[in-house]
Amino acid sequence: MTRFTKGHGTENDFVLVPDPDGTIELTPAQVQRLADRRAGIGGDGVIRVMPTRHATEDLVRAQAGEAEWFMDYRNADGSVAEMCGNGTRVFASYLVREGLARGERFDIATRAGVKHVRIVPEGFAVDLGPWRYGDEQGARRDGFDIMVRPRHGKPVPALTLDLGNPHAVVMLPEAIELENLDLTAPPEVQPEQPHGINVEFVRAVGPSHIAMRVHERGVGETRSCGTGAAAAALATRFWSGEEDLKPWRVDVPGGTLTVTPLPGNRVELAGPAELVADGEFAL
């Protein structure tokens, strides 16, 4: 039997599997079973909690001097992912509860580099690290660099950003209501992205305040996406023409997140994280 903990961040939910000895090998089929909402535990992703020194990937193991614990993240379809914004807060909450992280600030190793975490009143704030536009030259010339077609809709322009994982952000035209989008299938993206891409659909609510829905690669629509919220806020800031460091409120179906641009093209994500269940599961 394998131990697990179930947690969520703004209802973006995960199954955490502790692996203190670095001996558990999660296959895609096992991840799919764990994430299955009818035959398994259920979640948008699966996170193996393991010492960074035991990581098999050189890029991750090199982070061991800075971050003791590695967030080995898998999408619900079993595919390996670089990291997950909401998942980092749930991972941080688990480390704190288990006494594996000490103090108000600590670091987490991911495939997208070390993430710096601090405890805040609403839960945890995570420095997601450096980000960049997918095609900054094209974006500044045209305002977008890719086209996205929602299911049963027409193609609309989008802006791509890389936050350790890839995102395409769409500011919806007035004729399309956010709540009416059909996200039961992946939006069509042109040019096609060989490794997939997360797609965020955004509606402006007020100054530095947006609402968002997201279709995540390898998962489908989720109640929240942390890096997606950051990408959506950064894209909207870009389109506003005021690229300052004011915090942004991002409303997602599962709650509210705060995105704060940082100097040096970094960005911080803050929000709640809850651990809701513990148990054992037969892999």
Backbone as CSV, one residue per row, in Angstrom:
resi,resn,N_x,N_y,N_z,CA_x,CA_y,CA_z,C_x,C_y,C_z
1,MET,0.836,-1.194,0.000,0.000,0.000,0.000,0.880,1.256,0.000
2,THR,0.447,2.273,-0.694,1.186,3.526,-0.813,0.413,4.645,-0.136
3,ARG,1.095,5.404,0.686,0.457,6.528,1.361,0.188,7.650,0.370
4,PHE,-0.845,8.444,0.649,-1.121,9.621,-0.160,-1.758,10.697,0.705
5,THR,-1.673,11.937,0.222,-2.398,13.073,0.791,-3.096,13.780,-0.356
6,LYS,-4.345,14.174,-0.135,-5.104,14.916,-1.154,-5.160,16.377,-0.719
7,GLY,-4.896,17.278,-1.655,-4.945,18.707,-1.355,-5.368,19.505,-2.563
8,HIS,-5.695,20.772,-2.323,-6.060,21.636,-3.444,-5.658,23.078,-3.167
9,GLY,-5.459,23.828,-4.238,-5.234,25.265,-4.175,-6.232,25.933,-5.085
10,THR,-7.182,26.675,-4.522,-8.329,27.231,-5.261,-8.978,26.158,-6.143
11,GLU,-9.153,24.966,-5.547,-9.853,23.827,-6.143,-9.127,23.210,-7.336
12,ASN,-7.888,23.573,-7.570,-6.989,22.857,-8.461,-6.386,21.760,-7.585
13,ASP,-6.792,20.487,-7.789,-6.505,19.467,-6.775,-5.455,18.460,-7.218
14,PHE,-4.789,17.890,-6.211,-3.624,17.042,-6.452,-3.585,15.892,-5.464
15,VAL,-3.001,14.793,-5.932,-2.679,13.665,-5.066,-1.176,13.719,-4.809
16,LEU,-0.790,13.842,-3.537,0.626,13.881,-3.173,1.045,12.496,-2.677
17,VAL,2.156,11.997,-3.211,2.678,10.687,-2.835,4.051,10.878,-2.194
18,PRO,4.173,10.691,-0.876,5.483,10.856,-0.242,6.436,9.725,-0.622
19,ASP,7.671,10.100,-0.954,8.690,9.131,-1.352,10.025,9.546,-0.744
20,PRO,10.147,9.427,0.580,11.345,9.944,1.260,12.633,9.244,0.857
21,ASP,12.539,8.015,0.332,13.740,7.284,-0.061,14.013,7.367,-1.559
22,GLY,13.120,8.014,-2.288,13.298,8.132,-3.729,13.239,6.804,-4.448
23,THR,12.379,5.905,-3.984,12.333,4.551,-4.539,11.057,4.255,-5.332
24,ILE,10.060,5.129,-5.271,8.812,4.879,-5.981,8.948,5.339,-7.433
25,GLU,8.635,4.449,-8.346,8.653,4.793,-9.771,7.206,4.869,-10.251
26,LEU,6.677,6.066,-10.418,5.295,6.232,-10.855,5.223,6.126,-12.373
27,THR,4.497,5.137,-12.858,4.306,4.999,-14.305,3.145,5.890,-14.739
28,PRO,3.074,6.248,-16.025,1.920,7.020,-16.500,0.588,6.355,-16.153
29,ALA,0.522,5.023,-16.252,-0.720,4.311,-15.941,-1.082,4.469,-14.470
30,GLN,-0.087,4.425,-13.573,-0.356,4.602,-12.144,-0.818,6.023,-11.847
31,VAL,-0.195,7.004,-12.507,-0.621,8.394,-12.324,-2.069,8.553,-12.783
32,GLN,-2.392,7.998,-13.935,-3.761,8.080,-14.435,-4.745,7.453,-13.458
33,ARG,-4.361,6.346,-12.866,-5.248,5.665,-11.910,-5.434,6.503,-10.655
34,LEU,-4.353,7.041,-10.126,-4.454,7.894,-8.940,-5.336,9.108,-9.203
35,ALA,-5.199,9.708,-10.398,-5.921,10.938,-10.718,-7.357,10.688,-11.148
36,ASP,-7.707,9.428,-11.422,-9.056,9.106,-11.897,-10.092,9.455,-10.829
37,ARG,-11.097,10.235,-11.219,-12.084,10.719,-10.244,-13.162,9.686,-9.928
38,ARG,-13.197,8.577,-10.643,-14.186,7.540,-10.357,-13.539,6.270,-9.819
39,ALA,-12.397,5.897,-10.372,-11.759,4.653,-9.970,-10.507,4.862,-9.118
40,GLY,-10.147,6.121,-8.869,-8.952,6.410,-8.085,-9.231,7.422,-6.986
41,ILE,-8.221,8.196,-6.644,-8.380,9.245,-5.636,-9.005,10.481,-6.263
42,GLY,-8.540,10.837,-7.452,-9.068,11.989,-8.168,-8.218,13.226,-7.998
43,GLY,-7.818,13.818,-9.108,-7.036,15.046,-9.039,-6.669,15.544,-10.419
44,ASP,-6.282,16.816,-10.485,-5.799,17.395,-11.732,-4.358,17.005,-12.010
45,GLY,-3.675,16.522,-10.964,-2.291,16.113,-11.126,-1.844,15.273,-9.954
46,VAL,-0.672,14.678,-10.090,-0.068,13.854,-9.042,1.324,14.409,-8.757
47,ILE,1.649,14.551,-7.478,2.937,15.115,-7.073,3.669,14.123,-6.180
48,ARG,4.833,13.684,-6.621,5.685,12.848,-5.773,6.566,13.765,-4.926
49,VAL,6.576,13.540,-3.613,7.356,14.346,-2.667,8.626,13.577,-2.362
50,MET,9.753,14.044,-2.890,10.983,13.283,-2.710,12.178,14.203,-2.464
51,PRO,13.212,13.717,-1.763,14.420,14.516,-1.580,15.067,14.837,-2.922
52,THR,15.473,16.073,-3.078,16.052,16.514,-4.345,17.301,15.708,-4.693
53,ARG,18.035,15.286,-3.693,19.282,14.545,-3.953,19.021,13.194,-4.614
54,HIS,17.784,12.694,-4.512,17.466,11.407,-5.116,16.912,11.532,-6.536
55,ALA,16.758,12.751,-7.031,16.201,12.940,-8.379,17.123,12.311,-9.423
56,THR,16.520,11.726,-10.434,17.311,11.104,-11.491,17.729,12.106,-12.564
57,GLU,17.060,13.256,-12.614,17.372,14.271,-13.622,18.480,15.190,-13.110
58,ASP,19.543,15.345,-13.880,20.689,16.146,-13.450,20.287,17.576,-13.130
59,LEU,19.407,18.152,-13.966,18.987,19.534,-13.772,18.304,19.728,-12.422
60,VAL,17.543,18.730,-11.994,16.850,18.802,-10.699,17.830,18.531,-9.560
61,ARG,18.622,17.482,-9.687,19.544,17.105,-8.611,20.527,18.224,-8.309
62,ALA,20.844,19.042,-9.302,21.762,20.172,-9.094,21.176,21.220,-8.151
63,GLN,19.871,21.178,-7.905,19.218,22.141,-7.022,19.261,21.717,-5.548
64,ALA,19.849,20.540,-5.260,19.805,19.973,-3.911,20.460,20.867,-2.864
65,GLY,21.467,21.633,-3.257,22.119,22.510,-2.297,21.249,23.666,-1.847
66,GLU,20.240,23.994,-2.645,19.362,25.121,-2.329,17.994,24.675,-1.834
67,ALA,17.486,23.571,-2.374,16.140,23.100,-2.036,16.215,21.624,-1.665
68,GLU,15.790,21.294,-0.454,15.896,19.914,0.029,14.887,18.985,-0.627
69,TRP,13.697,19.535,-0.998,12.611,18.685,-1.493,12.236,19.041,-2.930
70,PHE,12.003,17.991,-3.728,11.683,18.116,-5.144,10.202,17.815,-5.371
71,MET,9.527,18.713,-6.093,8.136,18.527,-6.470,8.102,17.844,-7.837
72,ASP,7.985,16.526,-7.831,7.949,15.738,-9.064,6.508,15.715,-9.548
73,TYR,6.185,16.609,-10.490,4.790,16.832,-10.890,4.431,16.093,-12.171
74,ARG,3.264,15.450,-12.154,2.721,14.767,-13.334,1.297,15.264,-13.592
75,ASN,0.982,15.487,-14.872,-0.392,15.800,-15.245,-1.275,14.575,-15.057
76,ALA,-2.585,14.796,-15.058,-3.523,13.703,-14.822,-3.426,12.607,-15.877
77,ASP,-2.942,12.938,-17.089,-2.819,11.921,-18.130,-1.522,11.130,-18.021
78,GLY,-0.729,11.409,-16.982,0.517,10.688,-16.755,1.745,11.359,-17.305
79,SER,1.579,12.415,-18.081,2.730,13.099,-18.668,3.473,13.917,-17.618
80,VAL,4.783,13.987,-17.785,5.632,14.759,-16.867,5.523,16.239,-17.215
81,ALA,5.437,17.103,-16.188,5.353,18.547,-16.405,6.468,19.252,-15.643
82,GLU,6.763,20.490,-16.082,7.859,21.243,-15.480,7.548,21.627,-14.035
83,MET,6.354,22.151,-13.806,5.940,22.539,-12.463,4.476,22.927,-12.508
84,CYS,3.939,23.390,-11.374,2.534,23.781,-11.288,2.419,24.845,-10.210
85,GLY,1.850,26.003,-10.566,1.773,27.110,-9.615,0.943,26.798,-8.388
86,ASN,-0.283,26.308,-8.577,-1.101,25.940,-7.426,-0.502,24.742,-6.699
87,GLY,0.085,23.826,-7.471,0.703,22.655,-6.871,1.856,22.999,-5.937
88,THR,2.602,24.067,-6.235,3.707,24.452,-5.351,3.188,24.852,-3.974
89,ARG,2.011,25.511,-3.934,1.465,25.903,-2.624,0.971,24.690,-1.850
90,VAL,0.343,23.749,-2.534,-0.110,22.527,-1.870,1.097,21.721,-1.395
91,PHE,2.118,21.645,-2.227,3.367,20.977,-1.854,3.976,21.654,-0.621
92,ALA,3.993,22.993,-0.628,4.532,23.741,0.511,3.728,23.467,1.771
93,SER,2.406,23.419,1.650,1.558,23.144,2.805,1.862,21.769,3.393
94,TYR,2.097,20.796,2.521,2.441,19.451,2.988,3.784,19.458,3.715
95,LEU,4.789,20.128,3.152,6.100,20.188,3.802,5.998,20.811,5.186
96,VAL,5.219,21.881,5.311,5.068,22.552,6.607,4.364,21.630,7.605
97,ARG,3.281,20.998,7.183,2.535,20.120,8.093,3.394,18.958,8.589
98,GLU,4.221,18.419,7.698,5.038,17.256,8.057,6.350,17.629,8.741
99,GLY,6.583,18.926,8.963,7.814,19.356,9.605,9.028,19.232,8.713
100,LEU,8.819,19.210,7.411,9.914,19.070,6.450,10.435,20.417,5.965
101,ALA,9.721,21.484,6.300,10.166,22.841,5.970,10.075,23.670,7.237
102,ARG,11.103,24.430,7.508,11.153,25.207,8.741,11.306,26.691,8.409
103,GLY,10.648,27.524,9.225,10.742,28.957,9.027,9.653,29.484,8.127
104,GLU,9.636,30.799,7.974,8.615,31.468,7.168,8.948,31.458,5.680
105,ARG,10.181,31.129,5.342,10.605,31.090,3.935,11.401,29.813,3.682
106,PHE,11.164,29.183,2.551,11.910,27.987,2.177,11.818,27.814,0.663
107,ASP,12.586,26.852,0.144,12.692,26.665,-1.300,12.219,25.278,-1.713
108,ILE,11.743,25.175,-2.945,11.259,23.924,-3.524,11.952,23.724,-4.860
109,ALA,12.421,22.509,-5.113,13.028,22.176,-6.402,11.946,21.731,-7.382
110,THR,12.034,22.202,-8.623,11.118,21.781,-9.686,11.913,21.617,-10.977
111,ARG,11.284,21.062,-11.988,11.940,20.950,-13.293,12.107,22.314,-13.959
112,ALA,11.432,23.329,-13.413,11.561,24.689,-13.937,12.434,25.539,-13.017
113,GLY,13.268,24.896,-12.209,14.164,25.631,-11.323,13.634,25.736,-9.909
114,VAL,14.438,26.339,-9.034,14.073,26.490,-7.624,12.994,27.560,-7.472
115,LYS,11.953,27.247,-6.700,10.886,28.196,-6.401,10.969,28.602,-4.938
116,HIS,10.926,29.919,-4.705,11.046,30.471,-3.360,9.652,30.685,-2.780
117,VAL,9.426,30.156,-1.597,8.106,30.157,-0.960,8.164,30.952,0.338
118,ARG,7.095,31.707,0.607,6.957,32.348,1.911,5.521,32.188,2.392
119,ILE,5.379,32.095,3.703,4.067,31.965,4.318,3.438,33.353,4.430
120,VAL,2.196,33.482,3.984,1.468,34.759,4.015,0.088,34.497,4.611
121,PRO,-0.639,35.566,5.016,-1.940,35.363,5.664,-2.922,34.520,4.853
122,GLU,-2.924,34.666,3.517,-3.887,33.906,2.707,-3.425,32.493,2.401
123,GLY,-2.223,32.129,2.831,-1.705,30.787,2.583,-0.221,30.824,2.297
124,PHE,0.122,30.768,1.014,1.524,30.775,0.606,1.688,31.660,-0.620
125,ALA,2.837,32.325,-0.688,3.223,33.087,-1.869,4.469,32.427,-2.456
126,VAL,4.445,32.205,-3.760,5.537,31.512,-4.432,6.115,32.413,-5.519
127,ASP,7.412,32.660,-5.434,8.117,33.329,-6.518,8.268,32.302,-7.635
128,LEU,7.478,32.470,-8.691,7.492,31.504,-9.784,8.741,31.605,-10.639
129,GLY,9.551,32.616,-10.364,10.810,32.730,-11.086,10.689,33.560,-12.345
130,PRO,11.684,33.476,-13.212,11.677,34.283,-14.439,10.622,33.803,-15.420
131,TRP,10.082,34.747,-16.153,9.122,34.441,-17.213,9.535,35.234,-18.442
132,ARG,8.963,34.857,-19.588,9.267,35.583,-20.822,8.090,35.456,-21.788
133,TYR,8.015,36.388,-22.725,7.041,36.277,-23.801,7.505,35.186,-24.773
134,GLY,6.529,34.513,-25.385,6.888,33.502,-26.367,7.587,34.115,-27.562
135,ASP,7.086,35.251,-28.020,7.673,35.981,-29.151,7.482,37.469,-28.858
136,GLU,8.388,38.022,-28.059,8.197,39.405,-27.619,8.199,40.378,-28.789
137,GLN,9.059,40.161,-29.767,9.105,41.068,-30.913,7.775,41.069,-31.660
138,GLY,7.236,39.886,-31.911,5.949,39.794,-32.584,4.825,40.361,-31.744
139,ALA,4.883,40.117,-30.421,3.843,40.616,-29.526,3.827,42.138,-29.504
140,ARG,4.997,42.754,-29.445,5.046,44.221,-29.370,4.690,44.854,-30.720
141,ARG,4.879,44.116,-31.778,4.500,44.632,-33.088,2.997,44.477,-33.337
142,ASP,2.441,43.294,-32.997,1.058,42.987,-33.362,0.096,42.916,-32.176
143,GLY,0.642,42.794,-30.959,-0.222,42.628,-29.786,-0.551,41.181,-29.495
144,PHE,-0.161,40.271,-30.385,-0.388,38.844,-30.193,0.614,38.086,-31.045
145,ASP,0.715,36.770,-30.838,1.668,35.994,-31.634,1.164,34.595,-31.966
146,ILE,-0.117,34.320,-31.696,-0.671,32.993,-31.945,-2.184,33.135,-32.068
147,MET,-2.831,32.164,-32.699,-4.283,32.180,-32.822,-4.875,30.975,-32.091
148,VAL,-6.003,31.206,-31.419,-6.681,30.151,-30.659,-8.137,30.105,-31.100
149,ARG,-8.627,28.893,-31.364,-10.037,28.751,-31.710,-10.724,27.901,-30.653
150,PRO,-11.596,28.524,-29.819,-12.356,27.726,-28.857,-13.301,26.783,-29.588
151,ARG,-13.714,25.725,-28.928,-14.659,24.795,-29.531,-15.951,25.531,-29.899
152,HIS,-16.410,25.312,-31.111,-17.629,25.944,-31.634,-17.469,27.460,-31.781
153,GLY,-16.234,27.957,-31.790,-16.019,29.391,-31.925,-15.128,29.723,-33.103
154,LYS,-14.853,31.002,-33.268,-13.976,31.481,-34.327,-12.583,31.731,-33.762
155,PRO,-11.552,31.681,-34.603,-10.196,31.957,-34.128,-10.071,33.374,-33.563
156,VAL,-9.349,33.484,-32.445,-9.108,34.781,-31.811,-7.621,34.886,-31.495
157,PRO,-7.067,36.101,-31.500,-5.633,36.255,-31.239,-5.296,36.009,-29.770
158,ALA,-4.084,35.535,-29.532,-3.617,35.244,-28.175,-2.146,35.607,-28.051
159,LEU,-1.721,35.743,-26.813,-0.332,36.069,-26.493,0.278,34.890,-25.756
160,THR,1.446,34.416,-26.205,2.101,33.299,-25.529,3.126,33.810,-24.527
161,LEU,3.204,33.100,-23.398,4.182,33.393,-22.357,4.726,32.068,-21.828
162,ASP,5.965,32.107,-21.378,6.614,30.932,-20.801,6.896,31.228,-19.335
163,LEU,6.257,30.449,-18.447,6.497,30.587,-17.010,7.104,29.301,-16.460
164,GLY,7.988,28.696,-17.246,8.490,27.373,-16.918,7.637,26.334,-17.592
165,ASN,6.381,26.660,-17.872,5.507,25.878,-18.744,4.809,26.860,-19.679
166,PRO,4.287,26.386,-20.822,3.817,27.293,-21.862,2.343,27.685,-21.716
167,HIS,2.028,28.945,-22.054,0.666,29.458,-21.944,0.322,30.318,-23.149
168,ALA,-0.949,30.274,-23.542,-1.508,31.177,-24.548,-2.707,31.866,-23.911
169,VAL,-2.674,33.198,-23.854,-3.710,33.969,-23.164,-4.565,34.703,-24.192
170,VAL,-5.873,34.542,-24.043,-6.842,35.181,-24.933,-7.641,36.205,-24.139
171,MET,-7.662,37.462,-24.587,-8.587,38.449,-24.038,-9.857,38.362,-24.875
172,LEU,-10.923,37.892,-24.269,-12.140,37.628,-25.033,-12.759,38.901,-25.588
173,PRO,-13.185,38.871,-26.842,-13.929,40.012,-27.380,-15.298,40.096,-26.707
174,GLU,-15.917,41.256,-26.787,-17.188,41.492,-26.099,-18.268,40.488,-26.496
175,ALA,-18.195,39.977,-27.725,-19.250,39.093,-28.217,-19.201,37.701,-27.585
176,ILE,-18.115,37.355,-26.914,-17.966,36.017,-26.331,-17.988,36.123,-24.811
177,GLU,-18.917,35.428,-24.165,-19.011,35.434,-22.709,-18.110,34.343,-22.125
178,LEU,-17.396,34.685,-21.076,-16.475,33.741,-20.447,-17.200,32.474,-20.001
179,GLU,-18.359,32.642,-19.378,-19.069,31.488,-18.825,-19.682,30.593,-19.902
180,ASN,-19.780,31.089,-21.134,-20.404,30.307,-22.204,-19.409,29.491,-23.023
181,LEU,-18.131,29.626,-22.734,-17.129,28.880,-23.496,-17.286,27.377,-23.276
182,ASP,-17.097,26.616,-24.324,-17.086,25.165,-24.237,-15.628,24.703,-24.179
183,LEU,-15.185,24.303,-22.991,-13.799,23.870,-22.805,-13.717,22.368,-22.555
184,THR,-14.724,21.632,-23.050,-14.720,20.178,-22.883,-13.704,19.503,-23.794
185,ALA,-13.193,20.235,-24.760,-12.140,19.724,-25.646,-11.054,20.781,-25.758
186,PRO,-9.821,20.388,-26.067,-8.741,21.374,-26.174,-9.034,22.407,-27.250
187,PRO,-8.813,23.682,-26.967,-8.930,24.698,-28.030,-7.897,24.415,-29.121
188,GLU,-8.245,24.758,-30.334,-7.311,24.576,-31.447,-6.337,25.753,-31.479
189,VAL,-5.064,25.460,-31.561,-4.021,26.489,-31.527,-3.250,26.462,-32.843
190,GLN,-3.050,27.654,-33.438,-2.268,27.799,-34.663,-1.238,28.911,-34.500
191,PRO,0.055,28.655,-34.739,0.565,27.361,-35.167,0.481,26.307,-34.057
192,GLU,0.340,25.057,-34.434,0.214,23.957,-33.477,1.465,23.869,-32.618
193,GLN,1.284,23.586,-31.330,2.399,23.478,-30.390,2.731,22.003,-30.173
194,PRO,3.928,21.558,-30.537,4.241,20.119,-30.507,4.155,19.501,-29.116
195,HIS,4.393,20.291,-28.071,4.353,19.755,-26.709,3.101,20.204,-25.966
196,GLY,2.136,20.754,-26.693,0.914,21.225,-26.050,1.105,22.576,-25.394
197,ILE,-0.004,23.193,-25.012,0.057,24.508,-24.373,-1.188,24.709,-23.528
198,ASN,-1.039,25.384,-22.404,-2.176,25.760,-21.572,-2.824,27.006,-22.177
199,VAL,-4.147,27.038,-22.202,-4.843,28.169,-22.809,-5.738,28.834,-21.770
200,GLU,-5.521,30.143,-21.560,-6.313,30.922,-20.608,-7.216,31.896,-21.357
201,PHE,-8.488,31.923,-20.984,-9.445,32.872,-21.543,-9.781,33.885,-20.456
202,VAL,-9.662,35.169,-20.788,-9.690,36.235,-19.787,-10.786,37.243,-20.098
203,ARG,-11.417,37.735,-19.045,-12.340,38.857,-19.128,-11.906,39.913,-18.112
204,ALA,-11.747,41.161,-18.541,-11.400,42.243,-17.619,-12.588,42.547,-16.718
205,VAL,-12.323,42.679,-15.412,-13.370,42.985,-14.434,-13.270,44.436,-13.978
206,GLY,-12.045,44.899,-13.759,-11.799,46.263,-13.307,-10.307,46.528,-13.339
207,PRO,-9.866,47.653,-12.786,-8.432,47.936,-12.762,-7.653,46.832,-12.045
208,SER,-6.667,46.279,-12.709,-5.824,45.211,-12.142,-6.657,44.056,-11.598
209,HIS,-7.748,43.742,-12.279,-8.671,42.691,-11.822,-9.256,41.987,-13.045
210,ILE,-9.021,40.680,-13.135,-9.524,39.904,-14.258,-10.189,38.624,-13.754
211,ALA,-11.036,38.044,-14.606,-11.588,36.712,-14.386,-11.046,35.801,-15.476
212,MET,-10.924,34.500,-15.167,-10.226,33.602,-16.072,-10.797,32.196,-16.015
213,ARG,-10.827,31.528,-17.165,-11.012,30.084,-17.245,-9.835,29.508,-18.016
214,VAL,-9.531,28.224,-17.769,-8.321,27.656,-18.351,-8.554,26.227,-18.805
215,HIS,-7.949,25.901,-19.943,-7.852,24.512,-20.390,-6.383,24.125,-20.288
216,GLU,-6.071,23.161,-19.399,-4.696,22.758,-19.174,-4.331,21.570,-20.052
217,ARG,-3.155,21.631,-20.633,-2.674,20.501,-21.438,-2.547,19.264,-20.543
218,GLY,-2.960,18.139,-21.061,-2.840,16.893,-20.322,-3.877,16.711,-19.241
219,VAL,-4.796,17.679,-19.075,-5.778,17.593,-17.994,-7.183,17.904,-18.502
220,GLY,-7.346,19.053,-19.178,-8.662,19.555,-19.545,-8.942,20.830,-18.778
221,GLU,-10.200,21.249,-18.714,-10.506,22.437,-17.925,-10.332,22.125,-16.447
222,THR,-9.685,23.022,-15.731,-9.523,22.892,-14.288,-10.130,24.102,-13.602
223,ARG,-10.365,23.969,-12.303,-10.978,25.043,-11.538,-10.031,26.201,-11.308
224,SER,-8.751,25.966,-11.545,-7.749,27.010,-11.348,-6.442,26.543,-11.972
225,CYS,-5.585,27.485,-12.295,-4.228,27.192,-12.756,-3.348,28.335,-12.283
226,GLY,-2.364,28.032,-11.443,-1.544,29.090,-10.857,-0.665,29.802,-11.855
227,THR,0.133,29.037,-12.625,0.966,29.689,-13.635,0.083,30.333,-14.703
228,GLY,-1.095,29.743,-14.953,-2.028,30.334,-15.902,-2.563,31.668,-15.427
229,ALA,-2.852,31.776,-14.126,-3.301,33.046,-13.561,-2.211,34.099,-13.704
230,ALA,-0.963,33.689,-13.457,0.155,34.627,-13.601,0.296,35.054,-15.063
231,ALA,0.214,34.100,-15.981,0.314,34.426,-17.404,-0.811,35.364,-17.827
232,ALA,-2.032,35.102,-17.342,-3.180,35.933,-17.703,-3.008,37.362,-17.204
233,ALA,-2.525,37.511,-15.972,-2.312,38.853,-15.419,-1.202,39.576,-16.182
234,LEU,-0.122,38.878,-16.483,0.997,39.505,-17.190,0.593,39.907,-18.611
235,ALA,-0.202,39.069,-19.275,-0.656,39.406,-20.623,-1.586,40.613,-20.597
236,THR,-2.511,40.639,-19.622,-3.436,41.769,-19.529,-2.682,43.048,-19.201
237,ARG,-1.687,42.948,-18.338,-0.829,44.101,-18.033,-0.135,44.594,-19.297
238,PHE,0.353,43.671,-20.114,1.009,44.023,-21.377,0.048,44.785,-22.279
239,TRP,-1.174,44.260,-22.431,-2.149,44.900,-23.312,-2.594,46.257,-22.764
240,SER,-2.524,46.436,-21.443,-2.948,47.710,-20.849,-1.966,48.835,-21.144
241,GLY,-0.728,48.472,-21.469,0.301,49.470,-21.741,0.979,50.005,-20.500
242,GLU,0.613,49.500,-19.318,1.220,49.945,-18.058,1.921,48.755,-17.405
243,GLU,3.152,48.528,-17.777,3.878,47.353,-17.295,4.600,47.681,-15.983
244,ASP,3.780,47.933,-14.951,4.324,48.275,-13.632,4.284,47.046,-12.723
245,LEU,4.526,47.250,-11.423,4.625,46.146,-10.479,3.420,46.064,-9.535
246,LYS,2.284,46.625,-9.945,1.082,46.538,-9.114,0.568,45.094,-9.067
247,PRO,0.039,44.657,-7.909,-0.547,43.316,-7.844,-1.855,43.238,-8.624
248,TRP,-2.165,42.037,-9.111,-3.389,41.776,-9.857,-4.241,40.761,-9.124
249,ARG,-5.539,40.997,-9.137,-6.483,40.002,-8.617,-6.979,39.167,-9.796
250,VAL,-6.913,37.849,-9.637,-7.366,36.936,-10.688,-8.434,36.019,-10.099
251,ASP,-9.662,36.155,-10.582,-10.759,35.298,-10.152,-10.829,34.073,-11.059
252,VAL,-10.805,32.899,-10.462,-10.943,31.635,-11.190,-12.156,30.915,-10.623
253,PRO,-12.678,29.899,-11.295,-13.856,29.210,-10.765,-13.680,28.692,-9.342
254,GLY,-12.438,28.370,-8.958,-12.200,27.818,-7.630,-11.842,28.819,-6.559
255,GLY,-11.824,30.124,-6.883,-11.469,31.105,-5.855,-10.749,32.307,-6.432
256,THR,-9.861,32.884,-5.633,-9.148,34.102,-6.031,-7.666,33.957,-5.738
257,LEU,-6.852,34.401,-6.682,-5.409,34.408,-6.550,-4.885,35.825,-6.717
258,THR,-3.706,36.081,-6.145,-3.044,37.374,-6.309,-1.736,37.162,-7.055
259,VAL,-1.576,37.908,-8.131,-0.365,37.832,-8.953,0.363,39.162,-8.852
260,THR,1.630,39.119,-8.468,2.413,40.338,-8.311,3.665,40.282,-9.181
261,PRO,3.757,41.123,-10.208,5.003,41.190,-10.987,6.153,41.654,-10.088
262,LEU,7.324,41.087,-10.294,8.505,41.433,-9.509,9.580,41.991,-10.429
263,PRO,10.526,42.728,-9.870,11.627,43.220,-10.705,12.387,42.064,-11.347
264,GLY,13.006,42.353,-12.481,13.811,41.337,-13.141,12.998,40.291,-13.864
265,ASN,11.789,40.668,-14.326,10.924,39.729,-15.061,10.668,38.445,-14.272
266,ARG,10.348,38.617,-12.989,9.901,37.512,-12.159,8.461,37.808,-11.753
267,VAL,7.782,36.808,-11.212,6.388,37.008,-10.824,6.063,36.122,-9.630
268,GLU,5.241,36.654,-8.719,4.855,35.930,-7.508,3.368,35.597,-7.552
269,LEU,3.030,34.398,-7.100,1.653,33.933,-7.024,1.310,33.654,-5.572
270,ALA,0.194,34.218,-5.081,-0.220,34.006,-3.697,-1.661,33.525,-3.650
271,GLY,-1.926,32.616,-2.706,-3.282,32.113,-2.544,-3.314,31.001,-1.513
272,PRO,-4.499,30.445,-1.299,-4.664,29.408,-0.277,-4.173,28.050,-0.737
273,ALA,-3.977,27.161,0.230,-3.671,25.753,-0.036,-4.250,24.939,1.111
274,GLU,-4.979,23.885,0.787,-5.607,23.067,1.816,-5.290,21.593,1.591
275,LEU,-4.974,20.892,2.675,-4.822,19.449,2.656,-6.103,18.858,3.237
276,VAL,-6.773,18.005,2.490,-8.141,17.602,2.866,-8.271,16.137,3.253
277,ALA,-7.301,15.283,2.911,-7.446,13.868,3.227,-6.104,13.172,3.195
278,ASP,-5.980,12.104,3.998,-4.807,11.242,3.992,-5.290,9.793,3.933
279,GLY,-4.490,8.942,3.321,-4.886,7.528,3.276,-3.840,6.674,2.626
280,GLU,-4.249,5.471,2.233,-3.384,4.537,1.542,-4.086,4.043,0.289
281,PHE,-3.287,3.757,-0.725,-3.844,3.351,-2.020,-2.964,2.255,-2.599
282,ALA,-3.583,1.264,-3.216,-2.820,0.165,-3.797,-2.437,0.507,-5.228
283,LEU,-1.136,0.751,-5.459,-0.653,0.941,-6.819,-0.553,-0.395,-7.544
